[in-house]
């Protein structure tokens, strides 16, 4: 996988951040770094990533100061605890329930953000339709349509994962 680059614009304590960028191997690392800055008081104006010759602009309300990696690590710790042979069956059952509850909550949050992203893409499509230059309008609409399809695919995958976690929890609760 090629490395991702994130560039942001913002302001913190009177200091303007212009084209502040950094790189990582995955979106989670990049998003966590931005969320860390937001938690420390950075007010975002623009966030975009670059990979394999393409820029993607992200809605700034996606970054709420909460760490995605910490949530993922916590889930991993719970699974490792569940798989530990030293726990009694009842404790394991309770930990599994808590883990599935946390997974369901995580997927609901991700679905929420995916819906926000899709709304931003729809708004961008509406703005692109007003572009007077036909060639530029067609190019922008095509690019936005590709992004919309990717986000809808991601939304479908998140919804499927959410449904699987919900089904497993229902089975566990019987």
N, C-alpha and C positions, 0 to 999 in steps of 0.2 A: 504494500500500500504506500502510495506517495504521501509525503508530509503535507500537512495542512498549514496554512498561514491565516491568521486572524488579524484584521486591522480594525481599530475602533477610533471613534471621535467622542469626546466627552469633556466634562469639567469636574474638577474636584478642588474644593477649598480655594476657588479663585484661579486655579491653574487650568489652562485649556490644554487638553490632550488632542493633538492633531496627528492623524496617521500613526497612532501608536500601534505597533504590531509585534507579534510573537508567533512562534511555530510550535506544533506538537504533532504527535502521530495519530490522534483521533479527536473527534469533536468534543467528547466528554472532558478531556484535559483542557481544551481551549475554553469551553463554556464554563468550566469550574474556575479557571483563572479570571475570566470576566466577572463571574458571580462574586469572586473574592474581592475584586476591586469595587464592585457595586456595594458589597457589605461594608466596605471601608469608606463609603461616601461618594464614589464616582457617580455622576449623573451622565448617563449615556445619551449620545445624540445619534450615533450610527455604529453598527457592527456588521462586518462582512467577512466572509472567509473566501480563500482562494485555494483551489486544488485542480490539478490537471487542466490548466488553461481556462478555468471558469470561476467567476465571482458569484457568490450567493449572499444576498443581503438578508439579515435576520432581524425580526421585530425586537425592539429594545425591551419590551415588556416580558420577553422570554427570560431575561436575566434578573432574578429576584433576590440575589444574594445568598441563595441556598445552594449547597454543594451537591451535585449529582454523584460524584465519586464517593463521597461519604455515605450516601444512601446505599449505593451499590456495595461498598465494603461492608456496611452493616448487614445487608442481606446475605452476603457471602459468609460473614461470621455466624449468622443464625443457622445457615445450612451446615456449616462445619460443626456447630454445636449439636444440631439435630443428628448428624451422622456419627457423633461420638458414642462409642459403645458403653460409656459409663453412666448414661442417663437411664432412668426408669421409663417404662412405657408411657405412663401418664405425663411425665415431663416432656417426652418426645412429642406426644400428641398435642400438648399445649403450645410447644414451640412451632410445630408445623402449622397450627392454626394461626399463630401470630405472624409467621412468615408469609402465609398466603394472604392474610389481611393486608400486610405491608405491600406485597406484590400487587394486589388489586388496587390499593391506594396509589402506588407508583404508576400503574398503567392508566388509571383515571387522570392523574396529573399530566402524563404525557399526551393522552388523548385531548385533554383540554388545550395544551399548548399547540398540538397539531391543528386543532380547530381554529385557533387564533391565527396560526400561520396561513391556513387556507383562506381565512377571511382577508388577511393582508394581501394575499395573491389575487383574490377576486377584486379587491380595491385597485391593485396595480393594473389588472387587466382593464378595468373600467377607465382608468386614467390613460392607459396606452391606446385605447380605442379613440381617444380624442386627439391623438397625434396627427397633425396635418400632413406630414410626409408619409405617403402610402408605403414606401419601401421600409422605412424605419418602423412604422406602425406594424406591418406584417412581421418584421423580424422580432420586435418586442412581444407581440402576441404569441408567436410561435415559442419563444423562449419561456414566457410565462406559462404557457400551456404544458410544456415539458415539466416545469417545476411543479405545477398543480397536479399533474399525473403522478409524479414521484411522491408528493405529500399525501395524495389520496391512497397510494399503495402503502405508504408508511402508516397512515391512519388505519387501514384495513388490517395490517399486521399487528398493530397495537390492540385493536379491538379483538382480534382473534386470540392474542396472548391473554388479554383481560378475561375473555370468555373461558379459556382453558383454566386459568387460575381460579375463577369463580366456580367452575365445575369441580375442580379438585377439592376446593374448600367445602362444597356441598357434600361431596363423597366423604370427606374427612369428618364432617359434622354428624353423619348418620350413626 
